[in-house]
Amino acid sequence: MEFLCFQAAGQYLGIEARYVHRVVDDGEITPVPLQSSCYMGLMYSRGDLFDVIHVGDLLGQQQAVQNENPRIILLKWAGKKLALVPDKIIGMISIKKYDKTQSVYHYADYTIQVIMPDDILKKVSEIFNGS
């Protein structure tokens, strides 16, 4: 199984490649006032509007790494869209013995936590709803 691996909040995270629509370097994020600090704003890319989330901030990183031109991971799945800004993108990795019941894998020198887009969206929703 192929995963896009990235770093955020001092962790290595992986998301299944099938959810990754594209990675962009030149995305223009439009801020939206009065939102949580993890919500960076909105981004329009090739006909689609994405909510942009800083992953490190979402995971409780005390001081978010600010990149002037961040690389943005655009996710699309089941009619949903979300853009993630990690601290650093590691790249594509292949986990040969992927088991959906397991969420932590060791790959090279990394311990990778596999995340699902719906779980990220749920965490974002909880923040916006005050849960």
SULCORTA-V140399 format. One record per backbone hydrogen bond with DSSP energy under -1.0 kcal/mol. NH is the residue of the N-H (numbers start at 1). CO is the residue of the C=O. Records with the same first field share a line. If there is no record, write none. Layout:
BEGIN
NH = CO / CO
END
This chain:
BEGIN
3 = 93
4 = 15
5 = 91
6 = 13
7 = 88
8 = 11
11 = 8
13 = 6
14 = 113
15 = 4
17 = 2
19 = 16
20 = 17
21 = 74
22 = 74
24 = 72
30 = 42
39 = 36
40 = 52
41 = 52
42 = 30
43 = 50
45 = 48
48 = 45
50 = 43
52 = 41
53 = 83
54 = 38
55 = 85
58 = 54
59 = 55
60 = 57
61 = 56
72 = 24
73 = 84
74 = 22
75 = 82
76 = 19
77 = 80
80 = 77
82 = 75
83 = 51
84 = 73
85 = 53
87 = 7
88 = 7
90 = 5
91 = 5
93 = 3
95 = 1
102 = 99
105 = 112
107 = 110
110 = 107
112 = 105
113 = 12
114 = 103
115 = 14
120 = 116
121 = 117
122 = 118
123 = 119
124 = 120
125 = 121
126 = 122
127 = 123
128 = 124
129 = 125
131 = 126
END
